[in-house]
Amino acid sequence: MSEENNTTEEVESETAEAATTAETKNEVAKHYYYELESDLLSKPRALTSLIMTTENCSCVIFCNSPSEADLVDVMLKKEDIATEKLIGRVPHSQVVQTIKEAQNGNVTAVVITDVAARDLDSIDVDYIVNYSVHEDPEIYLHRINGYEKCSRLSKVITFVNPADFGNFHYLKKCMEFEIEKGELPNDDKVAEVKFESMINRTLKDAESCDEVTKKMAAKILEREDKELIVATLLHKSLNQAPPTKRGGRSRDGGRSDYRDNRDKRGRDRDGRRSDYKERKQLPPTKKDIRFYIGHGSEEKMNEKAFTELVGKAEGDFPIENLKRFNSRKLYSFVDIDEDLVDSFTNLADSIEFNGSKMIWNKATLIPQPRDEDAKKASSDSDGEEVEVKEAPAVEVEASA
C-alpha cells in the first residue's frame, strides 16, 4: 500500500514538472474550461457555437475515443464546418494532405484521437479543444506540447460535463498553471451566425423542394402560431444527432463487420453449430461502484477519517459496507456494492470535509469474481466446468 502511494506521488510530481515546462514554452495561450450539461448534444452545440462565432477560426479537437470523434465530425459537418477526421494509425499520405488543407485554410477543424496525434506534425491553429477530459493528466500536456511553437495559438479549451468532473478535478490539482472558467458566446450572437449559415445552406438546396412542401410552408405562414411551429421544426432539424457509421475497414481493406456475412455451413435452422451444446446460463455477476473522492492524504483524508465522516453523516448507510478505501496524495477512492449506491450518494451529498462540501464523483463499475458455487452450478451436462473470466472494469456515466 505504501509503495503504491509513493509511485502515485512520483507520477504526480513528474506531471507537475511537465506542466511547468508546458507553461513556459507557451506563455501566450490561455487555458479555459467550459461547464456544460450532461445531455449528449451539449458538447457539440458548445463546440459549433465557439467555432462559428470566431472569425477565421481553426482548431484541433482531441477526442478520447473513435466513436466520440465520429460524433464530433458528423455534427460539425452538419453545420457546414469543414473538418478532417483522423483516427488510429493514419497513412502518411493522409497526414500530409490534412496538414496541407489546414494550412491553406480549406479545413477549419481537425478532429483527432491521441493515437492519431502521434503521427501528426503540429498545425498552426487558433484553438486546441479537449472535447473530453482524459483520466491521465499527462495526456493533457502531450496534447499541448506539440503546439508550443504555433504562433496563432491563443486558447486551450476543455469541455467539462458531469461525466468529466472527477478527471478534471484531478487535472487541476496536478497542473501548475491556472485553468480559467470560460463563458460561451451569448444566445443572440450564436443565433445570428447560425441563421446566416442555415439560410445559405437552405438556398443551395431550394431547387430540390417539391410543390407539396411549398404548399405546406404557405399554410404554416397563414397560422397565428406560425412562429412556434417554425421554431419547433428548426429545433428538430438543427439539434437532432445524426447516426454515425458502424463498422469500417480492416487492415486488409475488408469490412470490419465481416461476421454478418460469415459462412453458415454446419449450422441448424436457428443458426447454431451442429456440435452446439446447451449450457446453463450463469447468474449475473455482482458489481461494485468505485467512487472518486476529491481529497487525499495531503488534506489528511484517510480510511479512518472517511469512516468517521460517513458515521457522523445523517443517513442509513451501514459503515461496514465501505469496501477497499485507498488514499493518494491528491485524491482517494472507495468501492461500494451497487445495491447500496443510491443510499451512499444521498449520504455523500450531505458530507462536509474541512469546512466545505466534500468533493466526490461516481467513476467506475467493477464486476466481482463469481464464487465457487456459481461456477459449479454452471457446469455442462458432461460435468465439464465452464471457464469463467472476470470482466474488466468499465466506465459508467458520472453523477452530477
VENBEL-V555644 format. One record per backbone hydrogen bond with DSSP energy under -1.0 kcal/mol. NH is the residue of the N-H (numbers start at 0). CO is the residue of the C=O. Records with the same first field share a line. If there is no record, write none. Layout:
BEGIN
NH->CO / CO
END
This chain:
BEGIN
4->0
5->1
6->2
7->3
8->4
9->5
10->6
11->7
12->8
13->9
14->10
15->11
16->12
17->13
18->14
19->15
20->16
21->17
22->18
23->19
24->20
25->21
29->153
31->155
32->179
33->157
35->159
41->38
44->40
45->41
46->42
47->43
48->44
49->45
50->46
51->47
52->48
56->53
58->107
59->126
60->109
61->128
62->111
68->64
69->65
70->66
71->67
72->68
73->69
74->70
75->71
76->72
77->73
79->76
80->75
83->108
85->110
94->90
95->91
96->92
97->93
98->94
99->95
100->96
101->97
102->98
103->99
104->101
105->100
106->100
107->81
108->81
109->58
110->83
111->60
112->85
116->112
118->115
125->57
126->57
127->154
128->59
129->156
130->61
138->135
140->136
141->137
142->138
143->139
144->140
146->143
147->144
149->146
153->125
154->125
155->29
156->127
157->31
158->129
159->33
163->160
167->163
168->164
169->165
170->166
171->167
172->168
173->169
174->170
179->30
181->32
189->185
190->186
191->187
192->188
193->189
194->190
195->191
196->192
197->193
198->194
199->195
200->196
201->197
202->198
203->199
204->200
207->204
208->205
213->209
214->210
215->211
216->212
217->213
218->214
219->215
220->216
222->219
228->224
229->225
230->226
231->227
232->228
233->229
234->230
235->231
236->232
237->233
238->234
249->253
252->249
255->247
259->256
260->257
261->258
266->263
267->271
270->267
273->265
275->272
287->365
288->335
289->363
290->333
291->360
292->331
293->358
296->327
297->328
298->295
299->296
300->295
305->301
306->302
307->303
308->304
309->305
310->306
311->307
312->308
320->317
321->318
322->334
325->332
327->330
331->292
332->325
333->290
334->322
335->288
337->286
339->336
340->337
343->339
344->340
345->341
346->342
347->343
348->344
349->346
350->347
352->355
355->352
357->350
360->291
362->289
363->289
364->393
365->287
367->285
374->370
375->371
376->372
378->375
379->383
382->379
393->364
395->362
END
